[in-house]
Amino acid sequence: MPRNDDVERRLGLIAQKVAADRRTGEVLLAVASGDRSLDYRWGPADRPFFIASATKLYVTALMARLMELGRVDWDAPMASYLPDLDLDGLLVLDGIDHTREITVRHLLAHTSGLADYFEQKRHDGTTTFGRAIEADAGWNLSDVVRWTRDDLTGHFVPGAPGRAFYSDTNYQLLGGIIERQFGAGFGEVVRQEIVEPLGLDRTFCFDASTIHLYDDVCTMRRGATGLRIPQAMASVGADGGIVSTLDDSVRFLRAFMGAELFSARTLKQLQGEWRRIFFPLEYGTGVMSFTVPRVFSPLRRFPRVVGHSGASGTVLFWCPEWDVYVAGTVNQVEKRSLPFQMMIRSLAVVRP
């Protein structure tokens, strides 16, 4: 690694260039080494931002804990942990209902075959996300189940070999399992089980109890327009509702990838099999991975990074081979390659 002062200067130039891009919103960036010799920040380290689908890492940590405690069997039917919900007909293919075949592991790995309630087109051509942008509105798990069953089409039988389809419906259902197992709302479980033990002072789940804080969080943009969708963001919960900061995100990543929240054996299991979701992203069991295709970097190899991205323009990833953590956001829901470009350039500076 080059001298830290040179690395930090070059990281600053990268962040400055990204921030000057008219396509980005407020840019925040943290790059830290595993040995703590590098701990760089661009932007206020305590500035709150929506981490969106990177929330799924929190869900994975909680589900790992429930599995290790023997309270949830990942290979058991997910419906057995949601007995109060009418799930029949959630996944019907060629007239056959496969809902009861979906396991907890299928939900975690996006191998359930379930439709995506959030961004998949309904039968009328609209999406939940698009509707929320047009007129902010809230929903709950029962709404998600109803929409998935009545307005959306599933993709494949659960656990179909080599198949994966990224679906926020999966994590809404996992959020329901977490709430029933812990006997508290998702936000309260996150606070008790992760936020307080790790000392994440500025991290919380954006929900009905914190909706008044919407204007304190970085503004997400859709193109040039700032989004004001507090009810929608208070509804996504386990599939994308956590607010965090650079400092808290790096601390959480260290804990997650360092097996502080669950065992090293489980961490290895999460990365046991990767399946393509959308190029060049792959999904394991509750974690996402990204590898720079050689066609985009013919002169050097970039190793795999593991973590999660968020549709708000967020990246939370760890590079195991180089032991480097990257957390950041561009606060832009369009041009979703932008935060990945920022991350790649940052890693290239750390390990040129």
C-alpha positions, 0 to 999 in steps of 0.5 A, a space after each residue: 500500500 502507498 503512504 497513507 497521506 498519498 492514499 488519502 489525497 487520491 481518495 479525496 480527489 476521487 470523492 471530489 470528482 464524484 461529488 462534482 458529477 451532476 448525476 450524484 446527490 450528496 456524496 459520502 465515502 469511507 475507506 478503511 483497512 482491516 489493520 486500521 492503518 487507513 481510516 479515511 472519510 469524505 464528508 461528515 462521518 456522522 451524517 445519516 443516510 439511507 442504506 436501503 437494501 444494505 439493510 439486508 445485511 442486518 437481516 442476515 445477521 439476525 437470521 444467523 443468530 436465530 439459526 445458531 440459537 436453534 430457534 429457526 431452521 433455515 431449511 424449514 418451510 418459511 410458512 411455518 414461522 408465519 402461521 398468522 399470515 395467509 400465504 397460500 397462492 403466493 407462488 403459483 406456476 402452471 397452476 401449481 402452488 409452490 408456496 409451502 416449498 419455500 424455505 427460510 434459506 430460499 428467502 435469504 438467497 433469493 432462490 424462492 422464485 417469488 416476485 419482487 413486490 417493490 420494483 417488478 411490474 404489476 399486471 397493470 404495468 406499474 411498480 410499487 416504487 413508481 407509485 410511491 414516487 408519484 404519490 407517497 404512501 405506506 404499506 405493511 407485510 399483509 399488503 406485500 403478500 397480497 400484491 405478490 399473490 394477486 398482482 405479480 408473476 413468480 419466476 421459478 420453483 423454489 431452489 431451482 438449480 442455478 436460479 436466483 431472482 432478487 426479490 424484496 418480497 423475500 426480505 419482507 417475509 424474513 422481517 416478519 419471521 424476525 418480528 415473530 421470533 423476537 416478539 418486537 418490531 423490526 426496528 426495535 430488534 435491530 436496536 437491541 440486538 445490533 445497534 446497542 451492542 456495537 455502539 452504533 450511535 447514529 443507526 436506526 430503522 426508519 419507521 413510524 416511530 422515526 418518520 419525523 426524522 426524514 429531513 435530517 437524513 441525506 436527500 435521495 435523488 431521482 435524476 435531478 429531483 429530490 425524493 420526498 417519500 417518508 411513508 414509503 421509506 417507513 414501510 420498507 423495513 427489513 428490505 431497506 429501511 435502515 439509516 446509518 452513517 459512515 462511521 457506523 457502517 464501517 463498524 457494522 461491516 467490521 463486526 459482520 465480516 469479522 464474525 462478531 455477530 455470529 460464528 465464523 462457520 456461518 460467515 463461511 456458509 453465507 459465501 458457500 455458493 454464488 448465483 448471478 442476480 444481475 450482471 456483474 452482481 452475485 448473491 450468496 446466502 444473505 450477502 451480495 458479491 461484486 467482481 469487476 469483469 476483466 473486460 472492464 479492467 483488462 490490465 489488472 485483476 480486482 478481487 471479489 468484494 462481499 457485502 451489499 449495495 442499496 438502491 439509494 446509491 449505497 455500497 457497503 463492501 469488504 474486500 477479503 483478499 485485501 482486507 479493505 472496507 468501503 462504505 459510501 453513498 451517492 444518494 441517487 436512485 438512478 445510474 446505479 453503477 455510480 457508487 460501484 465506480 466510486 468503490 472500484 476507483 477507491 480500491 485501485 488507490 489503496 492497492 494500485 
